[in-house]
C-alpha cells in the first residue's frame, strides 16, 4: 500500500502544481515526482523554505 507523501517546504505548492500540469498532459511523471519529493525533504531538512 502506498503512503501519501506530506509535502513540507515552501517549494511544495509549486512542485505539486508542476506535477499536476505534467500529468494533465498525459505523462506518468512518477520518477520525476520521486526526485521532487526527495528535493522537498532535503530543502526542508536544511532549514530552507519551511511553510
C-alpha positions as CSV (number, residue, x, y, z in Angstrom):
1,X,0.0,0.0,0.0
2,X,1.4,3.4,-1.0
3,X,1.6,6.1,1.7
4,X,0.7,9.7,0.9
5,X,3.7,12.0,0.9
6,X,3.4,15.1,3.1
7,X,5.0,18.0,1.3
8,X,6.9,20.2,3.7
9,X,8.8,23.1,2.2
10,X,7.9,26.4,0.7
11,X,8.7,24.8,-2.6
12,X,5.9,22.3,-2.1
13,X,3.0,24.1,-3.8
14,X,5.0,24.9,-6.9
15,X,6.1,21.3,-7.1
16,X,2.6,19.9,-6.8
17,X,1.3,22.3,-9.4
18,X,4.1,21.3,-11.8
19,X,3.4,17.6,-11.2
20,X,-0.3,18.1,-11.8
21,X,0.4,20.0,-15.0
22,X,2.6,17.3,-16.4
23,X,0.0,14.6,-15.6
24,X,-2.7,16.6,-17.3
25,X,-0.6,16.5,-20.5
26,X,-0.6,12.7,-20.3
27,X,2.8,12.0,-18.6
28,X,3.1,9.5,-15.8
29,X,5.7,11.6,-14.1
30,X,6.4,9.1,-11.3
31,X,10.2,9.1,-11.3
32,X,10.3,12.9,-11.5
33,X,7.8,13.2,-8.7
34,X,10.0,11.0,-6.5
35,X,13.0,13.3,-7.3
36,X,10.9,16.3,-6.4
37,X,9.8,14.7,-3.1
38,X,13.5,14.0,-2.2
39,X,14.4,17.6,-3.0
40,X,11.5,18.8,-0.9
41,X,12.7,16.8,2.1
42,X,16.3,18.0,1.5
43,X,15.2,21.6,1.2
44,X,13.1,21.4,4.4
45,X,15.7,19.5,6.4
46,X,18.4,22.1,5.7
47,X,16.2,24.9,7.0
48,X,15.4,26.3,3.6
49,X,11.8,27.3,3.0
50,X,9.7,25.8,5.7
51,X,6.0,26.5,5.1
